[in-house]
Amino acid sequence: MKKILLFWVFALLGGNVFAQQNAPQNKINLKDMSFIGKVDERYQSFNIEMCEVIGGDFWIPYNLVDSVRKHSDRKGIDALKWKIEPINLYEKKIRNLAAGLGPTYVRVSGTWANAIFFQNNDGPKLSSPPKGFKNILTRQQWKGVVDFCKAVDGKLVTSFPISEGMRDESGKWQPTQVKSIIDYTNSVGGDIHAAEFFNEPSHAIHGDAPKGYNGEIFAKEFALFKDFASTYAPKMRIIGPGSSTEGGIIPAGLDFPIDELLSHTPKPSFEVFTYHYYGNISKRCLGGQKVENALSPDWLKRTEKGLEFYQNARDKYMPNTPIWLTETAETACGGNPWAATYIDSFRYLDQMGRLAKKGVQVVMHNTLARSEYGLLDHDTHNPRPNYWAAHLWNKLMGNQVYDAGNSETGVYTYAHNLKNKSKGKTVMILNTNKTATSVSIPADAKQYLLTADELVTKKVSLNGKVLKLTANDELPEIEGKTVKKGIVELPAYSIMFLTFSK
C-alpha cells in the first residue's frame, strides 16, 4: 500500500513539474493592464515624396543598380539614383490601398520640396524653373495630391521651399510661394492641415538652403514664416523642426545639430515637435545593417534611442509639446533589399507599438509606393508584407494605449483598445524567435495570425491563407479565427493580433 501511495505522490509531483515546464511563459491579463495614454487617431500615417509627385531622381532598385550605373556618368550618391516618372494618384489600386490605411496624415515633402517652384497657372509646364529654384510643381500635380487626400481620408501635411528663389533682392525671405500654394489648395477644395517650414533643417546645406545658412538665419526666417502663416492660414498647424540622424543613430551628413537650430533668438516654437528616424543607412549607400540582425533586440530597440534624443530636445526647448515622427522606414537611402519582405514587418509593427507606449502621437512611414521601403511595390503597386501589417494595425488597434506586461525573451506584446468599439482590447504579439511558443488568454478571442514560409519573402498569410487583392484590385475581407480561452499557440517567426470583445 505504501509503495502505491509513493507512486502516486511521485506521479503527481512529476505531473506538476511537467505542467510547469510546459506552462506558457506569455500570459495576457486584460484586467491588470494599466492605461498609458492616447495616440492620434491618425497615428499610423505615410509619406509621398515630392520627388514622386513631380517626377525626379530617386533610388535605383537593387536589381537594376549595376546596369543603370554602368551607363551613367553620375558620381557619388547621385549615381545611386535615376529618373522616375510622376506618380499617378488617381490610380484606382493605389487609392484603394491607401484608403485601407485611413484615416491618415499624408505628408508630401522631402528634399525635393526644398527647391520647388509652384507654377501657379494652367499654362504648359515651364522648360526650366526660375532662378533660385531647381524643380517645378504644376497645378495639375498638386491638385492630384489634394484629390488623393480627399479620396483616402488623408489630412495633408507638407513643407515649403527654402532655396535662393524665396528671397528678394535684399536677401529677405518672402512668403510669395507659400501664399500661392495655400491659395491654390483652398481654391480646389483642399486644406493643408500642418506644415513644416522646410524639410530637414538639420541638413539644410545639403537640402538647397542658400550659402551661408545657419541656425541664426533659420530662427529669423522661421519667425517670418510663422508670423505670415498665423495670419494668412491660421488653421494650418506649424510643426517642426523635422531634424534627423542625431543621437548617435546615423553619424553622417549633419549640417546643424538641434541646439544650433533652436537656441537662437527669436526662439522657434512649434505646435507639434517633429523628428525623423532611420536606424541605419541601407546597403545601397554602404550601410552596415545585415539581414541576420533584422530581428535582434538591439535593432528593434534602436527606435527608442532615436526618440529619446529628440524627446530630450523637446523637453529642453518646448516642454509638453506633442511629438510626431514625420519620416521613418527600415533604413535611409531607400531601404535594404529585405525591407520589402516579411522580415521587416516585425520592425514595422514593433516600432509602432514601442513609440505609442512612449508618447509619440503620429508615425509617418516613408514611403507609400516607392523604393524598397515602400508599403507598395513601386512598379505594380501590389501590397508588400509591411502593407498587410499596416492594414491589420489600422483595422484592429485603437488609439488608447495599455501596458500589456512582460513576455519571454524575443516575444513582444502590445495592447490597445479594440478599434471602433466602445469596449474591448486588441493585443499584438510578435514572436521573433525561431521556436514556437504559447500564450495564455483569459477569454475567447478572434485571432489574426500573420505567417510566411520564409522570412525574406513577399508572400504572407493570414490564418494560413495567402493575402492578396481581389480581381478588381480591392482589399480582401479580413476575418479573424475564433480561439477559445486557455492556451493559444504562437508559431516561430509569427505575428498575432488577438481581439477581445469585452
N, C-alpha and C positions, 0 to 999 in steps of 0.2 A: 504493500500500500504506500509506504514511504517513497519507494522508487517511482511509483506512478505520479505522486504529488510533485516530486522533484522534477520529473519530466515536464509536467505542465507548467511549473514555475519557470524553468528554462525556456520552454516554448513561448510562453507569454513575454518573457523578457527579450528573447530573441526577436519576437514579432515586433515588439515596441522599438527595438534598435533598428530593425529593418525599416519600419514605418518612418522613424526619424530620419534615417539616411535618405529615404525616397520622398520625404515631405518637400513640397515646393518651397524654394528659397524666396520666391516672389509672391507677395500677398497684397491684394487690394482690399483696403478697408475704407469704404466710402464715408462712413460716419466720422472717422477721425481726420479726414482731410481738411486742413486749415485753409481758409481763404487768403490768398496772397494779394490779389488786386485785379484790375481790369486792363485789357488792351483795347486799342481802337477796333471798331467793327470791321475796318478795312486793314486789319493787322497784316495779313498776307497780301502783298502787292507786287508790282513788277515795273521794270524799265523797258522803254523802247528808245534806243539811242537816236539822237538827232541825225546821226550819220545814216541810220536806216531809213529815216523819213525822207531825207533829201537825196540819198544815194551818195556814197563816198568810199573812202578807204577803210576797210575793216579786216579782221583777222582771216588769213587764208586757212581753209580746212586742212587738218593734218595730212589727209590723204593726197592733197594737192600741193603741199608746201614745196617739195623738191622740184616738181615740174614747173611750177609758176616761177620760182626763184631762178631756175636755170635760164629762163628767157627774160629776166628782168634786170634792169640796171640800177635798181634801188639799193640803197645802203642802209645799214643799221636796222633799227626797228621797223623802218618803212618797208624793208624787204620782206617782212612777215605779214604785210597787208596787201589787199588787192581791191579793185573797184567792185562795189556791189550796187545793184540796182535799187531804186526806192521800193520800200515795202508797200504792198497793196493792202491797205487797212480796210478795204471794202470786201475783201475775200470772205466768202461765207464761212469757210472752215476756221480761219483764224478768229473770226468774230464768235463763232460758236464756242470755241475752246477758251477764249478769253472770258466770255460770259460765264463759263463753268467755274471760274475763279472768283466771280463777283459776289459782293461789291468789293472794289479795289480802288487804290490810287494808281494812276498810270503816269509814271514820270518820264517825260521826254526831255532829255538833257544830254550830258556827255561832253567831251572835249570839243566836238564839232559845233556845239551850241555857243561856244565862247567867241567865235568869229563869224557868226551867221549874220547875213543881211536879209531882212524880211522885205521882199519885193511886194509892196502894198498896192498892187494894181493887177488888172486882169490881162495885161498885155503879154506877149511872148516872153519867155524867160530870158533874162539878160545873158549875154555871152560871157560876161565876167562880172564879178561883184565890184561895187565902188571901192575906192581907195580906203584902206584900213580894215577891210573885211576879206575873208577867204572863201566863204560859201554863201549860197543863195537858198533861201526858203521861200517857196511860192505860196500864194494864197491857196491854190488848189491842194498843195501838200498839207498845209496847216489845217484846212477845212477837213481833210481826211482824218487828222488827229482828233479834231473836235467831234466829228460824226462818230468816230470809233468809240470815243469815251461815252457818248450818249448811248450807243448800241450795247455796250458791255457793262453798264452801270459802273463806270470808272470816273473818278474825280481827277481832273488834270493837274499835274504838278510839273513845273518846268524851271528853267533858269534863263538868263538873258546874256547877250553878248557883252564882252569886256574889252575887245580889241581896239586898236587905234581909231577906228571909224566912229567910235562912240563919243569922241571928244571934239570940241570946237577948235578954232584956230589958236586960242589961248591955252588949250590943253585941258579945259574943264569938261568933266563928264556931262553928257547931255542925255535926257530921257526919251529922245525922239523915237528911237527904235522900240523901246519898251511901250511907249504910248501906242504906236502903230499896231503892235502885236495884241495889246489889250483891246484896242478899239475893234480890230477885225474879229477877234474871238467873240466879243459881245455881239457884233453885227450878224454873226451866223448862229446865234443862239447858244454860244458856249460860255464857259466860265473857267478862269484859271483859279483853282482852289487855293494853291500855295505855290510859292516861288522862292528859289534860292537866288541870291544876287548874280552869281555865276558859278559854273561847275568847278569844284575842287580848287579853291584859292590856295590850298597847301601846295599846289603845283601850277601856280599862276604863270610863272615864266615859261613853263613847258606847255601852258594852256592858252597861249596867244594874248597874254596881258602885255601892255606896252613896255618898252625897255625902261629899266629903272624902277619898275613896280616894286613896292614894298608894303609892309604892314601899315605904315602911316598913311600911305595913299589909299589902301584898302579901307581903313577906318573912315577917312574923309569922304570917299566916293560911296561907301555903303550908306553913310548918313544922308547923302544927296538922294540916293535911290530910295531909301526908306521914307524920307520926307515926301518925295514925289508920290510913291505908292500909297502912302497913308491917306492922301487927299484924293488922288485920282482913281485908285482902286481899293477903297477901304476894306472891302470884304476879302481881298486876297491876302492870305496869311504869309507873313515874311518869315522864312525858315532859313537855317544855316548854322554853321558855315559850310558843311559838307566836306570837311577835310578827310584825309585818308593817309594810310601807311605809317602812322606813328605808333608809339608804344612798343617798339621793337618787333613789330609784326613783319613788315617788309622794308628792309633798310635800303631803299632805292628811290632816287629821283625827287626827294622832298625839297621844295623851294622855301617854304615858310612854315615853321612849326606853329602850333596853335597859339602859343603865347605871343608870338610876333603879330598874329592876326587880331587878337582880341584885347591886347593890353594898351593900345594907343587911344588917344582922345580925338574925336568923341568915341567912347567905347561902344562897339557894336553890340546889339542885343536882338534876340530873335524870339518869335512866338513859339517856335519849336527848335530845339538844338539837334542838328543833323550831323551824321558822320558816315563814312564809307568803310567797308571792311572786306579785305581779301586775306585769307590765311597764308597765301604764298603766291609766287609768280608761277605761271604754267610752264610746262615742258617746252612749249613753243618759244618762250623767252628765257630758256635755260634755268628755270626754277628747279628746286631740289625735291619737291614733293613726289613720293612714289606711291604707286597703287597699293602696295602691300601695307602701307601705313594709313590707308584711307578710312579704316575703322578703328584706329588706335585712340585710346582715351586722350592722349596729348593733342591729337589733331582735332578731335571733337570739342575739347575744352578751350581751344585756342580762340574761339569767338568771344569767350568771356574776357580774355586778356585784352582784346581789341576794345570791347565795351568799357572795361574798367578805366582804360586811359582816357577815353572821351567823357565818361561819367565824371571823372575827377576834374577835367577841364570845365565841364558844365557846372559842377558844384562850385568851382572857383570863381567863375565869371557871371553866371546867371542861375543860382540855385533854384531848384524846384521846377525848372522849365522842362516840359515833356521832351523825350528824346526819341528820335526816329533814326533807323538805319536806312538811308535812302539809296544805297547801292551795295550789293553783295553778290557773291557767287562762289563756286568751288575754288577757283584761283583767278588771279588777274590775267591779262593777255588772252582772253577768250576761253579760259578753262583748259584743263588737261583732257586727253582723249577720253578718259573714263568718266568725265563729268556728264557725258551723255548717256551713261549706263546706270544700271540698278544700284551699283555700289555707292553712288553719290546720294541716293535717296535717304540714306541713313544720316549723312551730314546735313542734308537739307532740312529734314524733319527735326533732328536733334537741335539744330541751331534755332529753329522756330520755337521749340519747347523751352530751351535754356533762356533765350532772350525774353520770352514772355514772363518767365519767373523772375527775371532781373529788372523788370520795369520798362523795357523797350516797348513803345506803343505801336510802331509800324516797322515792318521789314519789307524792303523792295528788292526783289530778285532781279539780277541782270543776266540775260535779257529774256524777253518773251520768246523771240524766234530767230536769234542769230548766234552763230558760232557754237562751240561745243557746250558752253554753259547755258545755252538757251533751253527753255522749257519745251519748245517745239523744234523739230528738225528744221534747219534753215532752208532746205530745198522743198521738201514735201509738206512742211507744217504739220506732220504727224506728231502725236504726243510722244514724248520721251518718258522714261520712268519717273523723273522728277515731276513731270506734269501730273501723272496719276497720283503721286504722293501729295502734291499740292491740291488736287481736286478732292481727295479724301479729307485733307485738313479742312478745306473750305466747307465741305458738306457736314462735317461732324464736330469740329472743335469750335465752341463758342468763345466769347470774349472775357469770360470770368475764369481766372487762373487759380488753381488749387495746388497745395503741396501733396504730391502723390506718395511721399515716403521713399524709403530706400529699397533698392533692388540688389541682386547679386552682381558681381563684377561683370562688366560687359553688357549688362542689361540696363536700359534707361527708360524710366517711366514718367509720364507727364499727364496731368489731368486738367480738363477744362469743363465748364458746363456743357451740356448737350445743346448743340446749336439749334436755334429757333424753337426751343421748347421751354415751357415755364418751369420745368423741373427735370432732374436727371443729370448725368455726367457722362463724359467721354474720357476714357483712359487710353493713352497711346503708349505702346510698349515696343521698344526696339531691342531685338536680340542680335548683337554684333558678334556673338560667339560662334565657333564652328561646331558646337554641340547644341542639341535641343535642350530645352528646359521646360518648366511648367509654372503656371500661375494659379493661385487660389483666388477664386472670385466669390463674393458674398451673396450674389443673386444671379438670376438668369440674365443673359445679355445678348446683344447682337454682335457678332464677330465679323470684322472686315480684315482679312489676313492677306498681306502682300508677300509674295514669294517669287523666286526665279530659279531656273535650273542652274544658273551660274551667276557670279557676282558682276562680271563685266559683260552684260547683255542688255539689249534694248527691249527685251520681251519680258513683261512682268505679268503675274497672275493675281487675281483677286479670288480668294477662297477656292483656288485650284483652277480657275478659268482665265485664260489669257485675255487681258484687257485690250480692246481695240474699238475703233469708231464703227458706227453703223455704215451701211452702204451709202447713206446720204451725208456722210461726214458729220454726223451728230454723235453726242456722247451716249454711251450705253446706260441703261438703268443700273444704278449702283445699289445692290441689295446685300444686306447682311445675313449671316447664318446664325440661327438661334443656338446658343450654347447654355447648358444648364449650370446652376450653382454648383460649385465644387472646384475640380481641377481642370484647367484648360492647358492643352499642350501648346508650346511655343517653339516652332521648328528653328533649327540653326539658320542664321542669317535671314531673319524674318522681321516683318513689321506688322504689328497687330493693333487695330483700333477696337475697343470694346465699348459699346454704348449701353448705359443703364438708364432705364426709363424712370426710375424712382429715386 
